[in-house]
């Protein structure tokens, strides 16, 4: 809409070429204004349809539990961890869905939970922006994101995460189960990316996710 307003409000010099001095300059200006209008029109025609919301909207809540620690990224973790947490997904402003209801969007996933291993437990909170692919109603989703997490404790027996702040990478897929309930798989990776030295070790978690869509 802003592009269309710019298109129709573009100013053109009202002077006539037979009375205005420097008419060659005015002619060049008119050509530039015409070219700008054409470019704006092309942008309006070929830019994807995007919708923006004024505030975050809660999409779903989920509970998650670790089912495997098979390493995909980095070194094998020397400790065995148990992970339980709850997560909330909020829609972010950018989305692009077709009339069929399929497309892509963005959301913010925030979570809080417990990390348990030899040497004690840690409270973990995270915030991860994600790109999502799937249905607009959230019944079928595929997501990928990167963000950060804070650990209340980061040394567990033989394993040292390196510090309270950890980078977080995630990948997930969700399918409908019954009415507003859904079932999904989530891969979650924590590490300090070597910020605290080469002797630190992150961990990979494969989790089962039960969600409720609003």
N, C-alpha and C positions, 0 to 999 in steps of 0.2 A: 504494500500500500504506500509506503514511504517513497519507493521508487517511482510509482505512478504519479504521486504528487509532485515529485521533482521533475518528472517528464513534462507535465502540463504547466508547471510554473516556471519553466526555463525562460529567462528574459532574452528578448531580441531587441536590438537597438531600433527605436521607432523612427529614426531619421531617414529621410529620403536621400537616395544617392545623388540627386541633382541639386540638393541644397546643403548637405553635410560636407564639411571638408574631410579630406583623408578617406574618401569612399573606398579606396582599395583595402584599407585597414578594416573598415566596416564590413566589406564583402568577405574578408577572411574570417572575421568574427562570426558572421552568419553561417559560413561553412562549418566552422568548429562547433557552433551550437547545433546545427543539423546533425553532425556526426555524433555529438553527445546524445542527442535524442534517439538516434538509431541504436547506439550501444545500450542505452538504458532499456529500450524496448526489447532488445534481444535478451538482456538479463532477465527481464520480467517473463519472457516466454519460456526460457530454458532453465531457470533456477528451480530446484525442487520445492515442492509444497512443504512448508515447515510450520509447525504451530508452537506457540510459546505460552507458558502459563506464568502467572504472577507470583506464585508461591509453591513451595514443596507440597506434594500430595502423597499421603501414605498409600502405597500400593499393596503391600503384603507384610505379614509377620511370619517368622519361621523359627523352628527349633532344629538344632543340628548336633550330630554326634559322629566322632571319628570311627571309621571301620577299618582303616588301613593306613600304614605309614610308608608305603612303597615309594622310594625316592625317585623323583623325576628331574629335579633341579638341584645342583650342588652335590655335596658329599652326603653320605649316609649319616643319619643322626645316631650317635652312640647311645642315646637313651630312648626308652619306649614311653610315649606320651598318650594320655587320655585327654580328649577335648570335648567339652560340652558348651554350647552357647546358644543365645537367642539373637536374631537379626531382624532388622526392619529395613524395608526398601522404600525409598521415596523417589518419586519421579522428578527428573530435572527438566529444565525448560525445552531442550531441543528434542524433537521427534519428527519422524517422516514416515507416515503410513499411507498405503494406497487405499482406494475405495473398497478393496477386498478385505481390509482389516489386517494385512500383513505388512511388515516393514521393520524399521529400526527406531530405537529411542535411546535415551540416557537416563540413568538413575543413580542414586547414592545409597550404598548399602552400609549401614552402621550395625555393629554387633558388640555384644558384651558376654563374657563367659569365663570358664575356668580351664586352666592348663595344668594337668597333674602328671607328676613324674617323680623319680627318686630325688629326695631332698626337699620336697615340699610342693606347694601349689602356687599358681600365679593367676591373678586376675588380669584379663586381657580385654582391651577395648580397641576397636578398629573403625576406620572410615575409608571406604573404597568407592570412588566414582567408577561407573561401569557403562559400557556400550552393550545394548541388548538387541537381539534379533528375534523376531517371532511375531506372535499375534498381539494386536493392540490391547486385547482384554487380559493379557498376561497368562492365558491358559498354557500356551506353549512358548517357552523362552530359552534362549541360548545367550549367555552373557560372558563378558571378558572385562576385567578391570585391574587397576593398580592403585594402591594407596598406602596408608600407613597404619601402624598399630602401636599401642603402648602396653608394656608388660610391667606388672608390679614386682616381678622377680624374673631374672634372666639367666641365673646359673642353676643347673639341675645336675647333681652328681658329676659325671664326666663331661657334660655338655655346657658350653658357654655360648649364649646367643650374641654376646658382645655388648649389649646395652639395653636400656628400657625401650628405646624406639627401634622398631623393626619395619622394614619395607614389606608390603603385603601384595601378593599377586593372587588372582583368583580366576577360576573358570568354572562355569556351572551350566546345567541343563535342567529344565523342569517340565513336567507334563501333568495334566489334570488327573485327579484321582477320584473325587466324588464331590459334586457341587462346587463349593469354593475351595475345597482342599486340593493340594497338589503334592506331588512327590518328586524329589530331585536328587541329583548327584552334584557335589561341589568339591573341587580341588582348591586347596589353600596352601600357599607357600609363604613362610616367614623367613627373613634373613636381614642382616645389617649391610649386605652388599659389600663386605670388606671394609666398611668405614672404621670399625674398631680394631682392625688388624687382620692378619691371615689365619689366626688360630681360632676364630669363631666359627660356629656351625649353625645353620638354620635347620628347618624341618619342613617336610611336606605332609599334608594331611588330606586323606580322601574321606569325604563325609557324606552321610545320608541326611537329606533335608526334608522335613515335613513343613509345608507352608499353608497359610490361609490368605486368600486374596480378598480384598475389599472392593 
